[in-house]
């Protein structure tokens, strides 16, 4: 959850992952867009979630191996 304690921030937090995954209904997406436009802590939370998603996308093949790497 973000460091922001406003009630609106708490209601936004569960929407971040579906937003980044492109699974959020338009009304919720617009609400999140408006909120992060005025809330730096929530914008940072959204940016962090995007970074994690991008890292997972880039490492997908390595994460899906049947066997652990020999380096382990």
Secondary structure, DSSP 8 states (H G I E B T S, - for coil): --S--SHHHHHHHTTHHHHHTT-S-HHHHHHHHHHHHH-HHHHHHHHHHHHHHHHHHHTHHHHT-SS--TT-
